[in-house]
Amino acid sequence: MGSIRQKHPLPDWRNLGIIFRVALGANLFSLGVALVGANSMQSWITHVLENSAWVELMLLINLLLLAILRDLLWRCPPRLAQAIVLLLVAASAALLHDSMYFLALTESTNIWRPCLMAVAVAACIIFYFELRAEALSPRLEEARLSALNARIRPHFFFNALNTVLALIRSDPRGAENALENLSELFRALLKTPRELVPLSEEIALGRRYLEIEKLRLGKRLRVFWEVDALPTDTRVPPLILQPLLENAVYHGVEPSDEGGEIRTRISLSGDFFQLEITNSIVRSERKPAGNHMALDNIRQRLALYYDMEARLERHESNDRYRVRIILPRRASNLSLPG
């Protein structure tokens, strides 16, 4: 199971996190087998080097096959799919052993030993992913996501309501627009976070949030958007952009008497796209302490949706603070099971 979007106990063999875990498990097993069969450090190193070529070839062949057959395996009943994986591993181990024997790379004629070892390792890995799938059951992860999504600073809502109250008499139309924007933010918070949402919705939500803050901060808040032409079916986790904008306002604009600027850039590069938010840095005693709660929140949600395929980077220079999120482009609306 690579992320909460997974419905099958077999993992997503195309996910970088899954590939890393499988490779790590197989190589650790290989190191352990070499250690058991060695009687000295030099002997252990020799065993490791002898086994490494076979192990890495097995990993390459089987991960490639499983990546190709992923969708077909997911359509099979779980136990049948797991049995197919074990048969593929056994067959590839037998063919690889025969090939190495034919090329005189091994003198062993015992084909059962490598097959049984390969199947044992594969069974352990499958069992690990099944346990992980149960531990990260969709309903548990949905509850965890709901809690993470709810962690938007409450001070913003109080400030927004006070702004609306101040506008009711002087600018009724502005107060009405602010309430409409605020209702959209509430609606986004109340949504069940089981599905990826269109990137266009996240951008619209971010704009609504900044419009509310603009009413309160006025000219102190300077906003710039750079959004490249993106496929309309691009989807992202809900509430991935607004907390970063809120963080930028809270830490980079609000504490300064002169205000500050926030630049948001969204661009596409191949199968990945990035969201980058840059804000000015406040050098003031009024600057709130940065506890990175919003960033930790987003990192956890990215891990739940994408495992290791997404990453969050932050960089601070003399006068700018930059946060960049790099995501794989998701066109289909994969979701949690009901």
Protein Blocks (a to p, Z undefined) as FASTA:
>chain_A
ZZfkbcbfbdcfkbmklmmmmmmmmmmmmmmmmmmmpcbfklmmmmmmmmmmmmmmmmmm
mmmmmmmmmmmmmmpcfklmmmmmmmmmmmmmmmmmmmmmmnopafbfbfklmmmmmmmm
mmmmmmmmmmmmmmmgfklmmmmmmmmmmmccfklmmmmmmmmmmmmmmmmmlmmmmmmm
mmmmmmmmmpcckbccdfklmmmmmmmmmmmmmmmnmmmlccddddddddfkbccdehkl
mmmmmmmmmmmmmmpmnlpadddddddehjbccddddddddddfklccdehlmmmmmmmm
mmmmnommbccdddddfkbccddddddddfbdcdddZZ
